[in-house]
């Protein structure tokens, strides 16, 4: 049972069918003028419209990239370079606002920009992972050039109030970017209604191919180009277009758009059943993040007294593929910066499990998944020094200190 669809998804059969001709008989370069190239150009623009329709954008506002990470880098670095040229001693135009729970593609780019004199405010979040809008307002100053806050968190699935964030940004004349890699195709995303200026999106999260993504740039928004060359993508991102990937992304976006309500209902039914059964059947199990403002396909649980990597490996033996924290950082033993930001102690955050639901999962799988989790958790607790098997209680609090600023800096 594949339950790690927030990490990546299988390519849909319809998507693969659409892509295959562009590897051989339709291999033309979309920048050429003869028939093969013209056909490729038509396919390129069709896919651009399909992606635009998913987020209610105009096709001319879509630029194809290699994925969400490049899209995030493009806007953060591009805006920083553009505004740097306008800076004066009186107004350095060097301030960026983001949050403590962003994807590393945003956080590490912000850390990079700090090396060059840019100032970054990392907004805290509450215990459910949601920012306080008053904190956002208080953080804005004359030198603020960009607010970058993700739509939905890749680990705990918390959905931020991006419409309200966009309203605040525009009230103060600040550009607003959101990383919608986890939300687009999973919940409604409307860049116009939600006051978004720039948005990042990725294909492989919605049953499209890897290595292709896009950035939405609202008409009138300009920032520095990072990749120079032959002027493809209207000059905003040079390089010969990845036609198989783009065509596949377009088809995946079309399917996600057409089946959005169906998939939301399907995912939420499975999500809620797993959460209800696990939390009622497994002692000291808790939901990380918000239940009210949560992606319909995200289950994020923690279990006192166990270690997440062992949990994942044992579940793999039971035939269940899942994650502890983000798949981008499971090789990193420092722990989850997201869970630390939620105020969860390190020893408890290490006992977390993320199940992310996709179109191939079924409500009939739930009982087996829950039984497997209970079996593995019980086994690991028998071995754990943080669990008293005589009293059947967690005793790790005796050895743990609260999360503090030093923890957040380390993560």
C-alpha positions as YAML, in Angstrom:
chain: A
units: angstrom
residues:
- id: 1
  name: UNK
  ca: [0.00, 0.00, 0.00]
- id: 2
  name: UNK
  ca: [1.61, 3.22, -1.15]
- id: 3
  name: UNK
  ca: [0.77, 5.92, 1.41]
- id: 4
  name: UNK
  ca: [3.41, 8.54, 0.64]
- id: 5
  name: UNK
  ca: [1.70, 10.60, -2.05]
- id: 6
  name: UNK
  ca: [2.93, 13.87, -0.56]
- id: 7
  name: UNK
  ca: [6.46, 12.75, -1.44]
- id: 8
  name: UNK
  ca: [5.60, 11.78, -5.01]
- id: 9
  name: UNK
  ca: [2.87, 10.05, -6.98]
- id: 10
  name: UNK
  ca: [2.69, 7.40, -9.67]
- id: 11
  name: UNK
  ca: [2.25, 8.76, -13.19]
- id: 12
  name: UNK
  ca: [-1.37, 8.34, -14.24]
- id: 13
  name: UNK
  ca: [-1.85, 5.97, -17.21]
- id: 14
  name: UNK
  ca: [-3.64, 8.69, -19.20]
- id: 15
  name: UNK
  ca: [-0.76, 11.05, -18.51]
- id: 16
  name: UNK
  ca: [1.84, 8.51, -19.63]
- id: 17
  name: UNK
  ca: [-0.15, 7.79, -22.81]
- id: 18
  name: UNK
  ca: [-0.21, 11.50, -23.60]
- id: 19
  name: UNK
  ca: [3.54, 11.84, -23.02]
- id: 20
  name: UNK
  ca: [4.91, 8.88, -24.99]
- id: 21
  name: UNK
  ca: [4.67, 10.33, -28.53]
- id: 22
  name: UNK
  ca: [6.80, 13.31, -27.48]
- id: 23
  name: UNK
  ca: [9.78, 11.04, -26.87]
- id: 24
  name: UNK
  ca: [9.94, 9.85, -30.49]
- id: 25
  name: UNK
  ca: [7.62, 10.76, -33.40]
- id: 26
  name: UNK
  ca: [6.65, 14.17, -31.92]
- id: 27
  name: UNK
  ca: [10.16, 15.08, -30.79]
- id: 28
  name: UNK
  ca: [10.21, 18.58, -32.33]
- id: 29
  name: UNK
  ca: [11.71, 21.67, -30.73]
- id: 30
  name: UNK
  ca: [8.93, 24.17, -29.99]
- id: 31
  name: UNK
  ca: [11.20, 27.07, -31.05]
- id: 32
  name: UNK
  ca: [11.52, 25.89, -34.66]
- id: 33
  name: UNK
  ca: [9.33, 27.08, -37.55]
- id: 34
  name: UNK
  ca: [8.68, 23.89, -39.55]
- id: 35
  name: UNK
  ca: [5.77, 21.54, -38.96]
- id: 36
  name: UNK
  ca: [7.34, 19.33, -36.30]
- id: 37
  name: UNK
  ca: [8.22, 22.38, -34.23]
- id: 38
  name: UNK
  ca: [4.85, 24.03, -34.78]
- id: 39
  name: UNK
  ca: [3.12, 20.88, -33.52]
- id: 40
  name: UNK
  ca: [5.32, 20.95, -30.41]
- id: 41
  name: UNK
  ca: [4.48, 24.63, -29.88]
- id: 42
  name: UNK
  ca: [0.76, 23.85, -30.03]
- id: 43
  name: UNK
  ca: [1.20, 21.08, -27.45]
- id: 44
  name: UNK
  ca: [3.22, 23.44, -25.26]
- id: 45
  name: UNK
  ca: [0.50, 26.09, -25.27]
- id: 46
  name: UNK
  ca: [-2.23, 23.49, -24.69]
- id: 47
  name: UNK
  ca: [-0.41, 22.30, -21.57]
- id: 48
  name: UNK
  ca: [0.10, 25.89, -20.44]
- id: 49
  name: UNK
  ca: [-3.67, 26.42, -20.58]
- id: 50
  name: UNK
  ca: [-4.35, 23.15, -18.74]
- id: 51
  name: UNK
  ca: [-2.06, 24.19, -15.88]
- id: 52
  name: UNK
  ca: [-3.49, 27.72, -15.86]
- id: 53
  name: UNK
  ca: [-7.04, 26.37, -15.64]
- id: 54
  name: UNK
  ca: [-6.16, 24.37, -12.51]
- id: 55
  name: UNK
  ca: [-5.44, 27.60, -10.60]
- id: 56
  name: UNK
  ca: [-7.72, 30.02, -12.52]
- id: 57
  name: UNK
  ca: [-4.87, 31.88, -14.18]
- id: 58
  name: UNK
  ca: [-4.35, 33.17, -17.70]
- id: 59
  name: UNK
  ca: [-2.10, 30.89, -19.78]
- id: 60
  name: UNK
  ca: [0.28, 33.81, -20.40]
- id: 61
  name: UNK
  ca: [0.91, 33.91, -16.64]
- id: 62
  name: UNK
  ca: [2.37, 30.38, -16.54]
- id: 63
  name: UNK
  ca: [6.10, 29.74, -16.92]
- id: 64
  name: UNK
  ca: [7.32, 26.14, -16.95]
- id: 65
  name: UNK
  ca: [10.22, 25.21, -14.68]
- id: 66
  name: UNK
  ca: [11.91, 22.01, -13.54]
- id: 67
  name: UNK
  ca: [9.70, 21.78, -10.44]
- id: 68
  name: UNK
  ca: [8.63, 23.44, -7.21]
- id: 69
  name: UNK
  ca: [12.18, 23.97, -5.93]
- id: 70
  name: UNK
  ca: [13.23, 25.94, -9.00]
- id: 71
  name: UNK
  ca: [9.99, 27.93, -8.90]
- id: 72
  name: UNK
  ca: [10.60, 28.91, -5.27]
- id: 73
  name: UNK
  ca: [14.20, 29.88, -6.02]
- id: 74
  name: UNK
  ca: [13.14, 31.84, -9.08]
- id: 75
  name: UNK
  ca: [10.77, 34.12, -7.19]
- id: 76
  name: UNK
  ca: [12.82, 34.63, -4.01]
- id: 77
  name: UNK
  ca: [16.12, 35.31, -5.76]
- id: 78
  name: UNK
  ca: [14.49, 37.09, -8.69]
- id: 79
  name: UNK
  ca: [12.59, 39.52, -6.47]
- id: 80
  name: UNK
  ca: [15.65, 40.06, -4.25]
- id: 81
  name: UNK
  ca: [17.84, 40.95, -7.26]
- id: 82
  name: UNK
  ca: [15.18, 43.21, -8.77]
- id: 83
  name: UNK
  ca: [14.61, 45.15, -5.57]
- id: 84
  name: UNK
  ca: [18.34, 45.36, -4.81]
- id: 85
  name: UNK
  ca: [18.69, 47.61, -7.84]
- id: 86
  name: UNK
  ca: [16.12, 50.04, -6.38]
- id: 87
  name: UNK
  ca: [17.65, 50.13, -2.90]
- id: 88
  name: UNK
  ca: [18.76, 53.38, -1.30]
- id: 89
  name: UNK
  ca: [20.40, 54.05, 2.08]
- id: 90
  name: UNK
  ca: [17.05, 55.39, 3.29]
- id: 91
  name: UNK
  ca: [15.16, 52.32, 2.06]
- id: 92
  name: UNK
  ca: [17.36, 49.24, 1.57]
- id: 93
  name: UNK
  ca: [14.43, 47.21, 0.10]
- id: 94
  name: UNK
  ca: [15.93, 44.03, 1.52]
- id: 95
  name: UNK
  ca: [13.27, 42.55, 3.82]
- id: 96
  name: UNK
  ca: [11.48, 39.24, 3.21]
- id: 97
  name: UNK
  ca: [8.78, 37.66, 5.38]
- id: 98
  name: UNK
  ca: [8.23, 33.92, 5.51]
- id: 99
  name: UNK
  ca: [7.40, 31.32, 8.20]
- id: 100
  name: UNK
  ca: [9.29, 28.82, 10.31]
- id: 101
  name: UNK
  ca: [7.53, 25.86, 8.64]
- id: 102
  name: UNK
  ca: [8.25, 26.50, 4.97]
- id: 103
  name: UNK
  ca: [9.69, 23.87, 2.65]
- id: 104
  name: UNK
  ca: [13.52, 23.86, 2.56]
- id: 105
  name: UNK
  ca: [13.32, 25.26, -0.99]
- id: 106
  name: UNK
  ca: [12.12, 28.51, 0.60]
- id: 107
  name: UNK
  ca: [13.96, 28.36, 3.94]
- id: 108
  name: UNK
  ca: [17.36, 27.54, 2.48]
- id: 109
  name: UNK
  ca: [16.96, 30.17, -0.24]
- id: 110
  name: UNK
  ca: [16.18, 32.74, 2.46]
- id: 111
  name: UNK
  ca: [19.28, 31.64, 4.39]
- id: 112
  name: UNK
  ca: [21.29, 32.08, 1.18]
- id: 113
  name: UNK
  ca: [19.95, 35.61, 0.68]
- id: 114
  name: UNK
  ca: [20.80, 36.51, 4.27]
- id: 115
  name: UNK
  ca: [24.47, 35.99, 3.37]
- id: 116
  name: UNK
  ca: [24.16, 38.91, 0.96]
- id: 117
  name: UNK
  ca: [22.59, 41.33, 3.38]
- id: 118
  name: UNK
  ca: [18.90, 40.54, 3.00]
- id: 119
  name: UNK
  ca: [16.86, 40.54, 6.18]
- id: 120
  name: UNK
  ca: [14.35, 37.72, 6.70]
- id: 121
  name: UNK
  ca: [11.58, 37.55, 9.27]
- id: 122
  name: UNK
  ca: [10.50, 33.98, 10.07]
- id: 123
  name: UNK
  ca: [6.97, 34.17, 11.44]
- id: 124
  name: UNK
  ca: [6.13, 31.68, 14.20]
- id: 125
  name: UNK
  ca: [3.10, 29.42, 14.03]
- id: 126
  name: UNK
  ca: [0.69, 28.19, 16.68]
- id: 127
  name: UNK
  ca: [0.34, 24.62, 17.88]
- id: 128
  name: UNK
  ca: [-1.70, 23.74, 14.77]
- id: 129
  name: UNK
  ca: [0.84, 25.27, 12.39]
- id: 130
  name: UNK
  ca: [-1.09, 28.40, 11.40]
- id: 131
  name: UNK
  ca: [0.37, 31.90, 11.44]
- id: 132
  name: UNK
  ca: [-1.18, 34.79, 13.36]
- id: 133
  name: UNK
  ca: [-2.25, 37.47, 10.88]
- id: 134
  name: UNK
  ca: [-1.48, 40.18, 13.42]
- id: 135
  name: UNK
  ca: [2.11, 38.90, 13.55]
- id: 136
  name: UNK
  ca: [2.26, 39.27, 9.77]
- id: 137
  name: UNK
  ca: [0.99, 42.85, 9.87]
- id: 138
  name: UNK
  ca: [3.45, 43.73, 12.63]
- id: 139
  name: UNK
  ca: [6.37, 42.31, 10.64]
- id: 140
  name: UNK
  ca: [5.81, 44.46, 7.53]
- id: 141
  name: UNK
  ca: [7.98, 47.55, 7.20]
- id: 142
  name: UNK
  ca: [9.02, 50.01, 4.53]
- id: 143
  name: UNK
  ca: [11.85, 47.76, 3.34]
- id: 144
  name: UNK
  ca: [9.62, 44.67, 2.91]
- id: 145
  name: UNK
  ca: [9.76, 43.42, -0.69]
- id: 146
  name: UNK
  ca: [8.15, 39.97, -0.50]
- id: 147
  name: UNK
  ca: [5.90, 37.79, 1.63]
- id: 148
  name: UNK
  ca: [6.39, 34.07, 0.89]
- id: 149
  name: UNK
  ca: [4.06, 31.78, 2.83]
- id: 150
  name: UNK
  ca: [3.15, 28.27, 1.71]
- id: 151
  name: UNK
  ca: [-0.47, 27.39, 1.02]
- id: 152
  name: UNK
  ca: [-0.36, 23.96, 2.67]
- id: 153
  name: UNK
  ca: [2.43, 22.40, 4.66]
- id: 154
  name: UNK
  ca: [4.18, 19.39, 3.15]
- id: 155
  name: UNK
  ca: [4.52, 17.58, 6.49]
- id: 156
  name: UNK
  ca: [1.45, 18.20, 8.65]
- id: 157
  name: UNK
  ca: [-0.93, 19.36, 5.91]
- id: 158
  name: UNK
  ca: [-1.94, 22.61, 7.61]
- id: 159
  name: UNK
  ca: [-3.61, 25.08, 5.24]
- id: 160
  name: UNK
  ca: [-2.74, 28.75, 5.70]
- id: 161
  name: UNK
  ca: [-5.30, 31.57, 5.18]
- id: 162
  name: UNK
  ca: [-3.67, 32.73, 1.95]
- id: 163
  name: UNK
  ca: [-6.61, 34.89, 0.83]
- id: 164
  name: UNK
  ca: [-6.27, 36.96, 4.00]
- id: 165
  name: UNK
  ca: [-2.47, 36.95, 3.72]
- id: 166
  name: UNK
  ca: [-2.76, 38.26, 0.17]
- id: 167
  name: UNK
  ca: [-5.14, 41.00, 1.29]
- id: 168
  name: UNK
  ca: [-2.66, 42.16, 3.93]
- id: 169
  name: UNK
  ca: [0.24, 42.04, 1.46]
- id: 170
  name: UNK
  ca: [-1.64, 44.17, -1.07]
- id: 171
  name: UNK
  ca: [-2.83, 46.60, 1.60]
- id: 172
  name: UNK
  ca: [0.85, 47.35, 2.30]
- id: 173
  name: UNK
  ca: [1.93, 47.17, -1.34]
- id: 174
  name: UNK
  ca: [4.03, 44.02, -0.88]
- id: 175
  name: UNK
  ca: [4.35, 41.16, -3.38]
- id: 176
  name: UNK
  ca: [2.82, 37.85, -2.19]
- id: 177
  name: UNK
  ca: [4.18, 34.44, -3.19]
- id: 178
  name: UNK
  ca: [2.80, 31.09, -2.09]
- id: 179
  name: UNK
  ca: [4.27, 27.62, -2.49]
- id: 180
  name: UNK
  ca: [1.24, 25.60, -3.60]
- id: 181
  name: UNK
  ca: [3.10, 22.41, -4.44]
- id: 182
  name: UNK
  ca: [1.07, 20.39, -1.91]
- id: 183
  name: UNK
  ca: [-2.28, 22.13, -2.41]
- id: 184
  name: UNK
  ca: [-2.77, 22.62, -6.15]
- id: 185
  name: UNK
  ca: [-4.81, 19.71, -7.44]
- id: 186
  name: UNK
  ca: [-5.71, 18.62, -3.88]
- id: 187
  name: UNK
  ca: [-7.93, 21.55, -2.83]
- id: 188
  name: UNK
  ca: [-9.33, 24.54, -4.76]
- id: 189
  name: UNK
  ca: [-6.66, 27.06, -5.70]
- id: 190
  name: UNK
  ca: [-7.79, 30.31, -7.33]
- id: 191
  name: UNK
  ca: [-5.01, 32.87, -7.71]
- id: 192
  name: UNK
  ca: [-7.45, 35.67, -8.44]
- id: 193
  name: UNK
  ca: [-9.86, 35.00, -5.59]
- id: 194
  name: UNK
  ca: [-7.03, 34.27, -3.15]
- id: 195
  name: UNK
  ca: [-5.00, 37.42, -3.91]
- id: 196
  name: UNK
  ca: [-1.86, 35.60, -5.07]
- id: 197
  name: UNK
  ca: [0.83, 37.39, -7.10]
- id: 198
  name: UNK
  ca: [3.24, 34.49, -7.63]
- id: 199
  name: UNK
  ca: [2.68, 30.77, -7.06]
- id: 200
  name: UNK
  ca: [4.83, 27.62, -7.28]
- id: 201
  name: UNK
  ca: [3.45, 24.27, -8.46]
- id: 202
  name: UNK
  ca: [4.88, 20.84, -9.25]
- id: 203
  name: UNK
  ca: [3.73, 18.05, -11.55]
- id: 204
  name: UNK
  ca: [4.83, 14.95, -9.67]
- id: 205
  name: UNK
  ca: [2.53, 15.68, -6.70]
- id: 206
  name: UNK
  ca: [-0.57, 15.26, -8.92]
- id: 207
  name: UNK
  ca: [0.24, 12.05, -10.80]
- id: 208
  name: UNK
  ca: [2.33, 13.79, -13.42]
- id: 209
  name: UNK
  ca: [6.01, 13.23, -14.29]
- id: 210
  name: UNK
  ca: [8.96, 14.39, -12.20]
- id: 211
  name: UNK
  ca: [11.30, 17.14, -13.31]
- id: 212
  name: UNK
  ca: [8.62, 19.56, -14.44]
- id: 213
  name: UNK
  ca: [6.78, 22.33, -12.61]
- id: 214
  name: UNK
  ca: [5.56, 25.85, -13.14]
- id: 215
  name: UNK
  ca: [5.45, 29.29, -11.66]
- id: 216
  name: UNK
  ca: [2.42, 31.55, -11.93]
- id: 217
  name: UNK
  ca: [3.41, 35.20, -12.31]
- id: 218
  name: UNK
  ca: [0.51, 37.66, -12.30]
- id: 219
  name: UNK
  ca: [0.39, 40.07, -15.21]
- id: 220
  name: UNK
  ca: [2.40, 43.16, -14.39]
- id: 221
  name: UNK
  ca: [4.69, 41.44, -11.88]
- id: 222
  name: UNK
  ca: [8.34, 41.56, -12.85]
- id: 223
  name: UNK
  ca: [11.53, 40.22, -11.28]
- id: 224
  name: UNK
  ca: [15.02, 39.35, -12.43]
- id: 225
  name: UNK
  ca: [15.51, 36.38, -14.73]
- id: 226
  name: UNK
  ca: [17.86, 33.73, -13.29]
- id: 227
  name: UNK
  ca: [18.37, 31.44, -16.28]
- id: 228
  name: UNK
  ca: [19.63, 33.21, -19.39]
- id: 229
  name: UNK
  ca: [19.91, 31.76, -22.87]
- id: 230
  name: UNK
  ca: [17.72, 31.52, -25.94]
- id: 231
  name: UNK
  ca: [14.75, 33.38, -24.45]
- id: 232
  name: UNK
  ca: [12.26, 30.52, -24.14]
- id: 233
  name: UNK
  ca: [9.19, 30.94, -21.91]
- id: 234
  name: UNK
  ca: [8.82, 34.55, -23.07]
- id: 235
  name: UNK
  ca: [12.34, 35.25, -21.85]
- id: 236
  name: UNK
  ca: [11.61, 34.37, -18.23]
- id: 237
  name: UNK
  ca: [13.27, 30.92, -18.21]
- id: 238
  name: UNK
  ca: [15.58, 29.99, -21.07]
- id: 239
  name: UNK
  ca: [16.32, 26.45, -22.18]
- id: 240
  name: UNK
  ca: [14.76, 24.04, -24.66]
- id: 241
  name: UNK
  ca: [11.41, 22.99, -23.26]
- id: 242
  name: UNK
  ca: [10.95, 19.55, -21.71]
- id: 243
  name: UNK
  ca: [8.10, 18.64, -24.03]
- id: 244
  name: UNK
  ca: [7.26, 15.14, -22.69]
- id: 245
  name: UNK
  ca: [7.23, 16.54, -19.16]
- id: 246
  name: UNK
  ca: [5.21, 19.61, -20.07]
- id: 247
  name: UNK
  ca: [2.61, 17.58, -21.97]
- id: 248
  name: UNK
  ca: [2.36, 15.16, -19.05]
- id: 249
  name: UNK
  ca: [2.04, 17.99, -16.54]
- id: 250
  name: UNK
  ca: [-0.73, 19.54, -18.60]
- id: 251
  name: UNK
  ca: [-2.70, 16.30, -18.74]
- id: 252
  name: UNK
  ca: [-2.20, 15.67, -15.01]
- id: 253
  name: UNK
  ca: [-3.44, 19.19, -14.26]
- id: 254
  name: UNK
  ca: [-6.48, 18.65, -16.47]
- id: 255
  name: UNK
  ca: [-7.37, 15.39, -14.70]
- id: 256
  name: UNK
  ca: [-6.80, 16.91, -11.26]
- id: 257
  name: UNK
  ca: [-9.04, 19.82, -12.17]
- id: 258
  name: UNK
  ca: [-11.84, 17.64, -13.53]
- id: 259
  name: UNK
  ca: [-11.77, 15.23, -10.58]
- id: 260
  name: UNK
  ca: [-10.98, 17.67, -7.78]
- id: 261
  name: UNK
  ca: [-14.22, 17.28, -5.82]
- id: 262
  name: UNK
  ca: [-14.23, 13.50, -6.29]
- id: 263
  name: UNK
  ca: [-10.65, 13.15, -5.10]
- id: 264
  name: UNK
  ca: [-11.17, 15.49, -2.14]
- id: 265
  name: UNK
  ca: [-14.14, 13.44, -0.93]
- id: 266
  name: UNK
  ca: [-12.29, 10.14, -1.46]
- id: 267
  name: UNK
  ca: [-9.16, 11.31, 0.35]
- id: 268
  name: UNK
  ca: [-10.96, 12.90, 3.27]
- id: 269
  name: UNK
  ca: [-13.05, 9.78, 3.92]
- id: 270
  name: UNK
  ca: [-9.90, 7.66, 4.20]
- id: 271
  name: UNK
  ca: [-8.04, 10.34, 6.18]
- id: 272
  name: UNK
  ca: [-10.74, 10.73, 8.80]
- id: 273
  name: UNK
  ca: [-11.23, 6.98, 9.18]
- id: 274
  name: UNK
  ca: [-7.51, 6.38, 9.79]
- id: 275
  name: UNK
  ca: [-7.23, 9.22, 12.29]
- id: 276
  name: UNK
  ca: [-10.34, 8.20, 14.22]
- id: 277
  name: UNK
  ca: [-9.37, 4.53, 14.44]
- id: 278
  name: UNK
  ca: [-5.69, 5.04, 15.26]
- id: 279
  name: UNK
  ca: [-6.28, 7.65, 17.96]
- id: 280
  name: UNK
  ca: [-8.98, 5.50, 19.56]
- id: 281
  name: UNK
  ca: [-7.10, 2.19, 19.36]
- id: 282
  name: UNK
  ca: [-3.46, 3.20, 19.99]
- id: 283
  name: UNK
  ca: [-2.65, 4.67, 23.38]
- id: 284
  name: UNK
  ca: [-0.78, 8.00, 23.45]
- id: 285
  name: UNK
  ca: [-1.32, 8.71, 19.75]
- id: 286
  name: UNK
  ca: [-1.92, 12.29, 18.66]
- id: 287
  name: UNK
  ca: [-2.67, 14.29, 15.52]
- id: 288
  name: UNK
  ca: [-0.02, 16.81, 14.46]
- id: 289
  name: UNK
  ca: [-1.40, 19.97, 12.90]
- id: 290
  name: UNK
  ca: [-4.94, 21.22, 12.43]
- id: 291
  name: UNK
  ca: [-7.98, 19.03, 11.83]
- id: 292
  name: UNK
  ca: [-10.14, 21.93, 10.63]
- id: 293
  name: UNK
  ca: [-7.59, 23.48, 8.26]
- id: 294
  name: UNK
  ca: [-5.96, 20.36, 6.84]
- id: 295
  name: UNK
  ca: [-5.32, 18.86, 3.41]
- id: 296
  name: UNK
  ca: [-7.86, 16.10, 2.74]
- id: 297
  name: UNK
  ca: [-5.12, 13.59, 1.92]
- id: 298
  name: UNK
  ca: [-2.84, 14.22, 4.92]
- id: 299
  name: UNK
  ca: [-2.63, 12.06, 8.05]
- id: 300
  name: UNK
  ca: [0.14, 13.09, 10.44]
- id: 301
  name: UNK
  ca: [0.32, 11.27, 13.77]
- id: 302
  name: UNK
  ca: [2.81, 10.95, 16.59]
- id: 303
  name: UNK
  ca: [3.27, 8.11, 19.03]
- id: 304
  name: UNK
  ca: [4.93, 8.59, 22.38]
- id: 305
  name: UNK
  ca: [7.91, 6.38, 23.17]
- id: 306
  name: UNK
  ca: [8.95, 5.21, 19.69]
- id: 307
  name: UNK
  ca: [11.33, 6.26, 16.94]
- id: 308
  name: UNK
  ca: [10.01, 7.20, 13.51]
- id: 309
  name: UNK
  ca: [12.60, 5.57, 11.27]
- id: 310
  name: UNK
  ca: [11.99, 2.21, 12.96]
- id: 311
  name: UNK
  ca: [8.26, 2.73, 12.56]
- id: 312
  name: UNK
  ca: [8.66, 3.36, 8.82]
- id: 313
  name: UNK
  ca: [10.90, 0.33, 8.30]
- id: 314
  name: UNK
  ca: [8.55, -1.96, 10.25]
- id: 315
  name: UNK
  ca: [5.53, -0.68, 8.32]
- id: 316
  name: UNK
  ca: [7.43, -1.35, 5.11]
- id: 317
  name: UNK
  ca: [7.72, -4.97, 6.25]
- id: 318
  name: UNK
  ca: [3.93, -4.94, 6.57]
- id: 319
  name: UNK
  ca: [3.64, -3.69, 2.98]
- id: 320
  name: UNK
  ca: [2.87, -0.05, 3.82]
- id: 321
  name: UNK
  ca: [4.99, 2.77, 2.37]
- id: 322
  name: UNK
  ca: [4.85, 5.88, 4.57]
- id: 323
  name: UNK
  ca: [7.08, 8.68, 5.85]
- id: 324
  name: UNK
  ca: [8.31, 10.25, 9.04]
- id: 325
  name: UNK
  ca: [8.52, 13.98, 8.39]
- id: 326
  name: UNK
  ca: [9.18, 15.13, 4.86]
- id: 327
  name: UNK
  ca: [10.63, 12.80, 2.24]
- id: 328
  name: UNK
  ca: [13.04, 15.59, 1.34]
- id: 329
  name: UNK
  ca: [14.68, 15.32, 4.75]
- id: 330
  name: UNK
  ca: [14.30, 11.74, 5.99]
- id: 331
  name: UNK
  ca: [18.07, 11.29, 5.55]
- id: 332
  name: UNK
  ca: [18.57, 14.07, 8.11]
- id: 333
  name: UNK
  ca: [18.51, 12.93, 11.73]
- id: 334
  name: UNK
  ca: [18.14, 16.43, 13.15]
- id: 335
  name: UNK
  ca: [14.36, 16.10, 13.29]
- id: 336
  name: UNK
  ca: [11.52, 18.04, 11.77]
- id: 337
  name: UNK
  ca: [11.75, 21.83, 11.83]
- id: 338
  name: UNK
  ca: [7.99, 21.88, 11.28]
- id: 339
  name: UNK
  ca: [7.18, 19.88, 14.40]
- id: 340
  name: UNK
  ca: [9.70, 21.90, 16.40]
- id: 341
  name: UNK
  ca: [7.92, 25.06, 15.26]
- id: 342
  name: UNK
  ca: [4.62, 23.56, 16.50]
- id: 343
  name: UNK
  ca: [6.24, 23.24, 19.95]
- id: 344
  name: UNK
  ca: [6.52, 19.45, 19.90]
- id: 345
  name: UNK
  ca: [9.46, 18.14, 21.91]
- id: 346
  name: UNK
  ca: [12.21, 16.46, 19.86]
- id: 347
  name: UNK
  ca: [11.77, 12.98, 21.38]
- id: 348
  name: UNK
  ca: [8.06, 13.10, 20.56]
- id: 349
  name: UNK
  ca: [8.49, 14.56, 17.09]
- id: 350
  name: UNK
  ca: [10.82, 11.67, 16.22]
- id: 351
  name: UNK
  ca: [7.89, 9.32, 16.79]
- id: 352
  name: UNK
  ca: [5.81, 10.83, 14.00]
- id: 353
  name: UNK
  ca: [4.20, 9.18, 11.01]
- id: 354
  name: UNK
  ca: [2.91, 10.78, 7.81]
- id: 355
  name: UNK
  ca: [0.43, 8.90, 5.66]
- id: 356
  name: UNK
  ca: [-0.57, 10.76, 2.49]
- id: 357
  name: UNK
  ca: [-3.45, 9.38, 0.50]
- id: 358
  name: UNK
  ca: [-3.77, 9.07, -3.27]
- id: 359
  name: UNK
  ca: [-6.16, 7.87, -5.93]
- id: 360
  name: UNK
  ca: [-5.04, 4.23, -5.63]
- id: 361
  name: UNK
  ca: [-5.82, 4.00, -1.91]
- id: 362
  name: UNK
  ca: [-9.14, 2.61, -0.75]
- id: 363
  name: UNK
  ca: [-11.38, 2.83, 2.30]
- id: 364
  name: UNK
  ca: [-11.12, -0.97, 2.40]
- id: 365
  name: UNK
  ca: [-7.41, -0.58, 3.23]
- id: 366
  name: UNK
  ca: [-8.05, 1.31, 6.45]
- id: 367
  name: UNK
  ca: [-8.51, -1.59, 8.87]
- id: 368
  name: UNK
  ca: [-5.30, -3.27, 7.70]
- id: 369
  name: UNK
  ca: [-3.37, 0.01, 7.94]
- id: 370
  name: UNK
  ca: [-4.62, 0.69, 11.47]
- id: 371
  name: UNK
  ca: [-3.96, -2.87, 12.63]
- id: 372
  name: UNK
  ca: [-0.43, -2.70, 11.20]
- id: 373
  name: UNK
  ca: [0.29, 0.62, 12.92]
- id: 374
  name: UNK
  ca: [-0.96, -0.74, 16.25]
- id: 375
  name: UNK
  ca: [1.11, -3.90, 15.87]
- id: 376
  name: UNK
  ca: [4.30, -2.01, 15.05]
- id: 377
  name: UNK
  ca: [3.83, 0.65, 17.74]
- id: 378
  name: UNK
  ca: [3.21, -2.00, 20.39]
- id: 379
  name: UNK
  ca: [6.33, -3.88, 19.31]
- id: 380
  name: UNK
  ca: [8.55, -0.80, 19.31]
- id: 381
  name: UNK
  ca: [7.31, 0.31, 22.71]
- id: 382
  name: UNK
  ca: [8.35, -3.02, 24.16]
- id: 383
  name: UNK
  ca: [11.90, -2.17, 23.13]
- id: 384
  name: UNK
  ca: [11.82, 1.52, 23.99]
- id: 385
  name: UNK
  ca: [13.62, 2.98, 27.06]
- id: 386
  name: UNK
  ca: [11.07, 5.82, 26.94]
- id: 387
  name: UNK
  ca: [8.11, 3.50, 27.53]
- id: 388
  name: UNK
  ca: [7.39, 1.76, 30.85]
- id: 389
  name: UNK
  ca: [5.92, -1.58, 29.89]
- id: 390
  name: UNK
  ca: [4.84, -2.36, 33.46]
- id: 391
  name: UNK
  ca: [2.66, 0.74, 33.74]
- id: 392
  name: UNK
  ca: [2.09, 1.03, 29.98]
- id: 393
  name: UNK
  ca: [3.06, 4.71, 30.11]
- id: 394
  name: UNK
  ca: [5.40, 7.14, 28.41]
- id: 395
  name: UNK
  ca: [8.26, 8.18, 30.69]
- id: 396
  name: UNK
  ca: [10.30, 10.24, 28.23]
- id: 397
  name: UNK
  ca: [9.26, 13.52, 29.86]
- id: 398
  name: UNK
  ca: [11.72, 12.78, 32.62]
- id: 399
  name: UNK
  ca: [14.57, 13.16, 30.14]
- id: 400
  name: UNK
  ca: [13.24, 15.83, 27.80]
- id: 401
  name: UNK
  ca: [13.39, 19.61, 27.92]
- id: 402
  name: UNK
  ca: [10.86, 21.92, 26.19]
- id: 403
  name: UNK
  ca: [11.50, 23.16, 22.66]
- id: 404
  name: UNK
  ca: [13.31, 26.50, 22.80]
- id: 405
  name: UNK
  ca: [14.93, 28.92, 20.38]
- id: 406
  name: UNK
  ca: [18.12, 26.87, 20.36]
- id: 407
  name: UNK
  ca: [16.17, 23.86, 19.10]
- id: 408
  name: UNK
  ca: [14.58, 25.89, 16.30]
- id: 409
  name: UNK
  ca: [17.96, 27.28, 15.24]
- id: 410
  name: UNK
  ca: [19.45, 23.79, 15.20]
- id: 411
  name: UNK
  ca: [16.63, 22.46, 13.03]
...
